[in-house]
């Protein structure tokens, strides 16, 4: 079996598309993590770390988020992956689906999946006989997957991100459900406006938010009338490799001595974000990195996590983190944050200074009066988010601080992803 970089091979398979490359890469990472499921665990103290991830692609409408997601979803289905969540659900129905139960007449419940029925018939309903429960939430329209502002559901998802043992919950009907060793993956997409609608601002600092990787992508400017169509042979090869990744994954993973030393160096030297909204994320950054290390290592059929796997995973995460504050926009920053976010989004996607009257014409439906827009512009300029150029405004791009080449190697990614 090939041991070349699966993710580089996947990007070559995809070819040039209108979707940002970072979206394709993270769809592949998320999909491979889902394929691994509970088959690849890293011992961690008194517990273990699974490779599952919660990934949300964020960008303006038309940035081709759905294209990237649906492409990889099709491939993992062809590779035999079946435990994909419904396109729309509720907290209660989601739990019942995970437990393999359906409601029947009279408010009773019965086992719904063939595996659950067989287990029940052979061994009864003892929790000791249940296999780990896998589920991949693939929602290219996150706000259609669940109702807006569903804090209770988000809390449940956050709790199940690294849950070990039997997860028990009582739904509104009084029915108790038991889910053994849940291992959930999320690959979702949203716009900044949709994100603000879906999540109340108080979610910042809560469990679900700290477990969510926000992957920001901007329009590439590419217009491809007839997208590249891969050959059946190339598709079959990618599908076969995905199936092999799942089939050949060993139950546990470990890191080499050099990889362990490098991971410790990264953990001890990590400085974090200047953006206070990501404080809870920073506390879990090492876990995110380890999940990526497991995924990268298994995707390339390595027997253990190597030093090069650590550099690769840390590089991917580092460049994703650069875009996270921009992905979040002005969400969670108080009054008029939705309008401020729209202003930054507009200015980030213009190549020349935009006069205030032009800006007003674009946000007049979101802002009550021009003086409010002027106040927003003043605050954004004071926050060093925008700058005045002549008689107009432009977004201000933050200079990325240099990092040690021992832990981050920009050459592993594309120029588009690193901004080089």
N, C-alpha and C positions, 0 to 999 in steps of 0.2 A: 504493500500500500504506500502511496506517495506520502512523503513527509515534507513537501514544499508548503509554503505559507498559504493556507486555505483561503484567508481573507484577501490576499493579493490575487490569488487565482480567481476568486469570486468576482472581484472588481474587473478583472480582464474579461470574464464571462459576460458581465453586465454590459461592458462597453461604454461608450460615451452616451450619457442620457441628460435630460433636463433636470433631473433630481440632483441635489448636492451629493458629492461623493461621501460625505460624512454620514448622510442618511443611509446609503447603501451599506456602509461598513457596520453601523450600529444595528441595522436590521439583521445582518449576518451574525453579529455577536449575540444578539438576543435570541435568534433562531437556533444557533448552535447550543446555547445554554439550555434552551427548552428541550432540544434533542437529548442532551446529557441527563436531564431530569435529576433523579436521585441516584443515578448510577455512578456519579463521580463526586466524592466527598473529600474535603481536606480536614484532617484532624486539627482541632483548634482548642487548646486547653482541655476543659471538661466537655466540650461539645464538638460539633463539626460545622463546616461551612459548605453549603451547596452552591453551584454556580448560577443559580437563578437570579435574574435581574428585573428591575422595573424601569423600563426605558420609555421616555416620551419625546418624540420629535416635535420641535416647535418652530414655526415659521409662518410667514404670511400665507394667505390663501393663494393657491396656484404655484407653490414652491415644489410641488410634486412629492409630498409626503406619502400620500396614499399609494402612489406608483411604486415607491421603494418597498413599502410594507407588503403590498399584495404580491409583488414579485417573489419575495422570499417565502411568504406564506404558501404560495403554490408549490414551491420546491420541497418544503418540509412535508407537505401533504403527500406529494409524490414519493417521498422517502419513507412513508409509512407512519408518520406522526398523526395521531387522531384525537388527542385530548385537547381540543381547542374550544374555548368558551363560546357561548352563544353571542350573537352580535349585540343583543340588548338583554339586560337582566335587572334583577333587584337583589338586594342583600340576601333576602330569604331564599329566593330561587337559586342564587349562586351557591349557597351552602348546600341546598338539597341536591343540586347537580354534582357538587364535589362528593357528597355522600353517596351518590348513585341511587337517589330515590326520586320517585315521582308521586305527586298527589293523585289519588283516585277518588271515586265517588264516595261521599260520606265523610270526607276529610281525612281518610286514612292514607297511608303511604306504603309504597312497595319498591323493592329494588328495581332499578331501571336498566343498568348496564349488564351485558352478558357476564362480565367478570364478577360483578357483585352478586348476581343471581347464582352463579356457579359456586362461589365462596359460601354463600348462605346455605345452599342445598347440601354441600359437602360437609361443612364444618359448623354451621350455625352462624350467628351474628357476633361471635366473640371478636373483640378488638385485636386480640393477639394474632388472628389469622388474616388480617388485612394488609395488603401491600401498600407502599407509599402512594399518595394521591397526587398525581401530576395534573396541571392545567396551564394552558398557554392562552392568556387573554390577548387577542390580536384585534385592536380597535383603531382603525385608521380614522374614525370619527369618535373620539373618546366621549364626547358629550351625548352621543346616541347610545353608548354602551350603558351608562348609568345616569340617573337623574342628577340635575345640577345641585351643587352644594350639599351632597350626601355625605356629611361628615362621619356619620356612623359607619357607612360602608367603607370609607377611606381608612377609618381607624381599624376596621377588621382586616383589610388588605395589608395595612402596615404591620399588624400583629402577626400575620401569617408569612411574612417575608422570610423570617428565619426561625420559624416555629419548629420545635422538635417534640415528638410524642403525638398523642391523640388530641386534636383540637376539638373541643366540645362547645356547642352553642345552642341556646334555646331560641327558636324563631317565634314570631308573633302569635302563631297558632297554638303555642305551647309545646310543639313538637321539639324534642331534643335530637340534634344531629351530631354524629361523631365522624371526624375526618382524620384518618391516620397519616402521620408524617406529611403534611401538605407541602408541596413544592410548586410555587406559583411563579410564572413569568408573565411580564406585561410588556407588550410592544404596542404603543399607542401614538397618536398624533393629535395636535391641536394648534390653533392659532393663538397669538397672545390675547386677543379679545375673548376667544372661546375659553382659554385657560382661566381668565378672570371671572368668567361666568360660572365655570365648573367648580372652582375652589374658593371658599370664603377666605379672606385674608388671614384669619386666625389659624389657618392650617400651617402657616410658617412656624417652624419650631416643633411641630407635632411629628409623630412617628412616620406617617406615610410620606411626608415631604422629605424627610431626611433619607428615605430609601429610594427616592425617585431621581433618576438621572435625566436631566433636561438637556437634550441635544439640539443645539441651535443651528439652523441652516438658512442661508440667504439664496435668493434667486441667482442662478448661475449665468443668466444672460444667453444661455444656449437655446436655440429654437430648432428642433429637429422634426422635420415634417414626417419622415418615415423612420421610426426608431429601429435600432439594430435588432435583428431577429436571430437569436443563436441557433445553431444547428441542433437537431435531435441528439446527435452524438455528444455534443458539449453539455447539453442539458442532462443527459443520462449519466455523464461522468460526475457532475456536481451532485446529482441526486444520490448516486452510489457512494460518494464520499460522505455525504450527510448520514446515510444509513449506516455506514461503517463507523462513523464517529460514535454513534449510539451503541452499536453492537459491540465494539471493541473497548469501550470505556471500562476501566477496572473500578471496582467498588470504592477504593480509596486512592487518594493522591498524596504526594509528599513533595517537598521542595528540596533541591540539592543544597549542600552546605553553602555554596557560593550564592545561590538564589536566596537562601535564608538570611545570609549576611547582608545582601543588598536590600532585601525587604525591610530589615531592621534599620538600615541607613535611611531609607525613604521615610519610614514612620517617624524616626527621631528628628529628621530635619524638615519635615513638612511644615510650611508656614501658614497655609490656609488662605482664605479669601479675605479681601478687605471688606467685602459686602457682608454685613451682619446678618442678612437674611439666610445665609448659608451656614450659620453656626452649627445647627443640628446636623447638617450634611457632613461638615468637617469632622464631627465626632465619629462618623461611620465611614470615613474615606478609606481607611485601611481595609475594611471588610469589602467595600466595592472593588478595591484593587485586587484583593485575593480572589474574588469571584471572577474577575477578568483573567487573572493568571491561570486559574483552573480551566477556563474556557479556551484560552489561547493554546495552552499546553495540550489539551485533549483534541482540539481541532487539527493539530499537526501530529497526533499520535505519539507524543512524547511520553515516556514511561514515568517521568517526574517533571515537576516545574523546574525549568532551567533558568539560569541567569538571563539568557536572551529572552525568555518568555516574560520575565519580570520587566525588563526594559521595554519590550513591546507593549505590554499591558499598561505600564505607567505612562508611556508616551501617548497612547490612545486616550487614556483618562485625562492626562494633562491638557491636551488640546481641546477635549470636550469641555473641561472646566473653564477654559478661557471664554467660551461662548455662553456659559450658564447664566451669568448675570444679564447678558443681553437677551437670552431666551426668556428670562423672567420679566424683562422690561422694568416698568415702574410698579409692577404688582407688589402690593404690600407696603407701599410707601406713603399711604395716606390719601388726603383729599385730592381729587382730580387725577389720581394715578392712572386711570384708564385713558384719559385724554392725553396725559403726558407720555404714556407709552405709545399712543398712536402718533404723536408728534415725532418722537425719536425714530419710530419705524419709518415714517415718511422721509425724514431727513437722512436716514441711513441709506435710503435707496434712491437718492437723488445725486447727480454728479455735479451740480452747480448750486450756488446759494439760492435759497428759496425766500422770496419776500414774504412779509407777514400777511399781506392781503391774499396771496396765493394759499398760504397755510390756512388762513381763515376760511377760505372757500372749501377746503378739504375737511375741516373739523367743525364747521359751523353747526352741524346737526348734533354734535356731541358736547358743545360748549355753549353756555347761555349768553355770553357777550364777549366782545373783543378784548375788553379789559381783563377778563379771566384768562384768555389766551396769552395776553402780555405777561400776566403774573406767572403763568406756567413756564413761558420762555425765559423769564428772568430767573426763576428758581432752577431751571435746567442748566442755564449758563453758570449760575453760582455753584452748581454741583459738578461743573466741568464736564457735562454731558453733551453740550452743544457749544458752538462758537458763532460769533457774528463775522460775516465776511462781506464787506461792502454794505449793501442795503438788504442783505438776506441772512439766512441762517443755514448752518450745516452741522451734521453730527460730528462729534469729536471722537476719533478712534484712539483707544487706549494703547499705549506702547506696552508690549509684552516683555516682562523682565526675563533676562536670560536665566536658564537653569543649567545644572550640571549635566554635561553630556554623558556622564556615567549612568544617569537614571532616566534621561530623556534623549531620544535619538530622532530628530525630525526627518531624517532620511528614510525612516520606515513608513512614513505616510506620504500622501501626494502633496504637491505644492498647494493645491486648492485647500486642503485640510489645514495646512500649517500657515497659510497666508504668506508664504515665501514667494 
